[in-house]
Amino acid sequence: MDPVAEEAFTGLADALGSLLPPAEDPALAPGLTINPVRIRPTGLGGYVGPHVEPDGDVVGRFLEVKALVEVKAASLAGLDAAVGTVTRALVGAGRDDLRAAGILRLELDELGDKTPPPEPTENASQAVSFAIAYEFLKEPAEGGGVIAEVPLDLELTGENEPHVLISSAFDDDPLDAFEVVDDPLATTNAPSHWAYVATEQRLEQQAAISGGTTAVNANKPGTYLVLRQTPSRPLVQDLILRAELSSDSDEGIGLVFRYRDADNFCFFLMNQAKGYRLLARKLAGSFSQIALDAATGYTVGRVYVVKVVARGDEIKLSLDGAPALQGVESALLGPGRVGFMSVRNPQARFYSIELTEV
C-alpha cells in the first residue's frame, strides 16, 4: 500500500475514534477494525492542487471501507443499550462534523450476532459494521519550492501539459463508451461476456475466452473492452492510463493501450495461475514481449491500482504505486485507444479508468 493510502487509513481510524462514545470502564471500550473495499486516488491521479502556505502539493486518496465496531457490555442484557449508543453516535453525527472529518458517507451496514461472556468475569459483545466513504487530503508539511513534477509522472513544461480525457469510477453503466473486441485468435470459450454490475459499480468479464498458449509468453489473445474514439477523446500516443481492477479467479487480467485494431496494440497482463506480469505487443497479428516478471503474479480478490505511463518509446508500469515493469517499444509509436483486457478469466473485475494525454 502506498504511504498516502496508509495515512488515509490512520486518518479515518482517528476520525471514527473521535466519534465513538467514551467508555467509563476501559474494558468496555469498543474495538474498531477498518476493512478496505476500494482505494483510489482523488483529483488528477492523486494530485488535488497547490497549497500556498507552505508551498507544495495537496494529494489525496478516496476510501470505501467497512468499519467493524465490536461493542461490549458487562452482560447480554446490556448489549442493546450499548449498541444503540454506538450506532447513534456514528450514524447520528452531524453532517458538517462528518464532512469536516473527511467522511462523505456513513451508513449502518449490518448487526452481528450477540456473543455471551465466555467467562463470568468477561464481557458480552456484538459486532456492528458501517459502510463508509472517506476522502483524505494531505497538505505539505513544509514548503516544496517550485513544483517540477506532479504525481502523474508529468514534467510541467509548456509543451507537455496534461489533458485528462476521461476519469470515471463507473457510478453509472459506462458500457456505451466502450467497444467489445474479441481477438480473432481467441477461439476457446468465445464469445466474451462483458457486463456492468450496478450494485458493485464495476464492469465484469464473465467468459473464459482465450487463445494462444498457457505458457509464460506473450501469445495471449483474449477479449478487449476498448474506449471509443470521440471528438473529446481522441487517439493518444503519449499517455498515463490508470485503472482499478481485480480478479476472483487466478487467470489473466490487464489493460490495452495504443490500440489501433485487433492486430496492433500494446498490453499489460498479469496471471496468478502461472505467476507472471507481462508487458507485450501485438504487431501485424503477431505477439511479442516487451518486459516480463516471471516470478510475480497477483493476489486473487485484491483491488489493484494499475498505472501505465507511455511516453515516446518508453513504457513504465506500476501497481499500487510501486514500480512493476518497464521496457522500450518503438514499433507501435502511433496514437491509439485504451481499455481493459481479459484472458481465460471469467471473473475479471474493473472499477475505474482514467486517461491523461501528455
N, C-alpha and C positions, 0 to 999 in steps of 0.2 A: 504494500500500500504506500502511496506517495506521502511525503511529510505533511502536506497541506490537508490531505484527507484525514490523516491521523489527528491533526489539530482540530479538525472539524468534529470528529467523534468525541474528543475531550471537551470541546465547547458545548456540544449537545448534552453530554453527561452532566456538566456543570449547570446548564440551564434547567434541565429536568430536576436535578438535585435541589435547586433553589425553590422549585415549585412544590416539592413533596412536603407534607406537613411534618414538623418536628415530632419526635417521639420522646415522651417523658422518660421511658425506660430504654436505654440504648440497645438492649437485647431485642426490642420490638421495632427497631428502625427498619423501614422497608429496604429490601435489596433491589438493585437496578442492573439490568443487563440489556445492552443495545445490540440488536442483530441487524446487520445491513441487508437491505433489499436491492437498492440501486445507489450507485455513486456516479456523479457526472460533473464535469467542470461547469462553472457558471460563466456568463459573459462570453467573450470571444476566446474559446479554448482555455478558459480558466482566468483570463485577464479581464478584469471588470472595469478598470480605469485608473487614471493617475491620482495620486494623493499629493496634497500641497505641502502640508507641514506635519512630518518631514516629507521631502520629495521622495517619490518612489511609486511602486505599483501596488494596486489593490487587486488581490487574487481571491478566487472563491471556489467553493465546492457545494453542490446540491446533494443532499442525502434523503433517501427514503428508507425508513427503518421500522422495525417492530421493536418497541421498547417493552421489556418484560419486567414488571414490578412484582416482587414477592412480598405480599402483605402478611404481617404476622400479628397474632393475638395470643393472649395467655390461654385461651380455650376456644373450642369450636363456636361456642355461643357468642363470643366477642368478635368473630371474623366479619360478620355482615357489617357491623358498625365501622370496623377498621377499613374494610374495602370501600365503603361509602365515603369515608373521609378522604382516602387517597384519590378516588375517582373524581370527586367534586373538586379537589384541589387542582387536578390536572385539566380535566375537561371544562371545568367552570372558570378557569383562569381568564382574565380579561384579554380581549383581542389585542389591545395595544401592548399589554405586557408580553404576550406571546411574540408579537412582531418585533418588539424591542430585543427579545432574546434570540431572534432569528428563526423562530418556529412559525412556519407558514400554515401548517395544518396539524391538528392533534385530535384524534378520534379514538373512542373506546373500541377495541377490536374484539376481545374475547375474555371471558371469565373462565379460569381453570377450575379444576376440582378442588374441593376443600380437603386439606390433609390434616388429620388429627395429630396431636402431640405424640411423637414416637416414644417419649418417656414422660412420666408425671411431671418432671421438673423442666421439660422443654415446651416449645410453643407450637400452636397450630399455625398453618399457613395456607395461602391461596394465591395462585399466580394470576395476575391481571395484565393483559397485553394491550398496547396502544399503537395505532398506526400514525406515524409522524413524518412530515416533510419539513426539512430544515435547511436553511441556507447559511453557510459560514463565509464570512468575509474577513480576510486577513490584511490588515494595514501594515505598512512598512514600520519596522522598529526604529530605523534611523534613515537619514537621507541617502538616496542612492545615486544622486548626481544626474547626469544626462542619461536618459534611457536609450541604450543602443539595441536592446533586444527585448521582445515580449515573449511570454511563454508559448509562442506558436512557432518558434524557430525562424522567425522572420526578422531580418535586419530592416530597420526603419529608414529607408533611403527614398529619394524622390522617384526612383524608377522601380521600386519594389514595394508598393503599398498593398496591404492585404484587402481582399474583397470577398466577403462572405456571400456565397451563392445560395446556400441552404443550411439551416440549422433547425432540426426537427427532432423532438422526443416522442413522436408518434402518439400524441394525445388523441388524435383522430385518425381514421383509416387513411394511410398515405399511399395505398396501392396504385391509385390513378397516376401518381407521379413517377411510377416505375414501369419498366418493360421486363417481362419474363423472357429469358433466353435459355433454352436447354441446349447444351453443347451437342452438335450433331454426332460427336463421338461418344456421348453418354447415352448408351442404348439399354443399359441394365436398369430395371425398375423405373423406366420412363413412363409417363412424363413427370415433371416436378409438380409439387402442390404447395404453392405459396399462399399464405392466409394471414389476415390481421385478426388478432385476438384482443378485443376491446377491454376485457377485464384485466388483462396483463399489460395493456398498452405496448404491444410488441408485434413484430412480424415473425411468422414461423414458416419454415420449410419442412414439410411433413412427409416427403417421399425419400426413399433410399436411392435416388437416381445417381448413376455413376458410369464410368467407363475407364479405360486405361488399365492400370495395374494397382495392386495394393502395396507394391514395393515402395521403398523410400526413394522416390524420384519425382520429377516434375510432371510426369504423364498423368494428369489428374483432371480429365474433363468432368464437368458436373453441371450444375444449374446456376444461373446468374440472375440476380434481380438488379437491373441497371437503371439509374435515374434517366428520365427522358430529357432530351435537349429542349430548351425553351429560349425565347429571346432574353430572359433574365438569368438563364442558367446555361451559358454557352459551353462548348467543349473546352477543356483545360489541359494544359501540359504540366506547368509548374503548380503544385498544389499541396495543401495539407488536408488530408482526409482523416476524420476522426469518427469512430463509431463505438457503440457499446454492443457486445454480443456475448452469448454463452451457448453451451450445448449440454443437453441432458443425455446425449449418447457420447461415445468416445471417437466418433469419426470426424471427417474433415469439415471445417468451417473457416470462413475468411472473407476477404474483400477483393474486388477487382478495381483497377484504375487504368487510366489511359486506354480505355476500352474503345476500339474502333468498330469492330464487328466480332462475330463468334470465332474468327480465326486469328485475331490480332488484339492482344491485350496483355497487361501485366497483372499479377495477382499475388496475394498473401494467403497462405493456407496453413492451418495448424491441425494436428491429428494426435489424439491421445492414444489410440489403439496401437500405433506404431511409434509414438513418442518423437514427433519432429515438428519443426516450424520451418516454413519454406517461403522464400521469395522466388518467383519464377515468371516466365513469359510464355505466351503462345504466339508465335510469329509465322505467318503464312501457313497456319494449320498445324505446326509442329511445336511441341512443348520443350522447353529447356530451362535450366536452373540459373538463377541469379545469385542466391545465397541460401545456405542450409544450416540449420542447427538440428543435427540428427540425434541429440541426446535429451531434448526437452519438448514435451507436448503441452498439455494444459490441464487444469483441474475441472473435471466434469461438474456442471452446475454453477460454476463461478462466473459472475459477470465481469468481463474484461473491457477496459477502455483501450482500444487499438488506435494508434496514430501512425499514419503513413505520411512522410514528408518526401516529395519528389521534386527536385529542382535540377534542371538540366539532366545530365546522365547519372546523378547521384540519387540513391533511394535509401532512406533510413526509416526503420520501423521500431516502435516502442510499444510495450504492453504495460498498462498501469503506470506510465511514466518512466519505466526502466528500459534502456536500450535492449533490443532483442535481435535485430538483423539489420545489415546494411550491405549494399552492393552497387554495382555500376551497370546501367542499362543504356546503351547508345542506339539500339536498333529501333526502339519504339519511343522516339523523342517527340512525336507529334501529339497534338491535343486529342482528348478522348473523353469518355464518360466514366462514371464511377458507380460502384454498387456493392452488393453482397454476393457471397459465394457459398455453396454447399455441395459436398461430395460424399455420397454414400451415407448421408446423415438425415434421418427422418425426424430429428429433434433439434434442429438448428434454430436459435432464437436471436432476434435483432431488435434492439431497443431504441437506437437513435442514430442519426447521421448528421455530420457537419462537414461541409466542403468549403474551403477557402482557396481562392485563386491568388497566387503570389507572383 
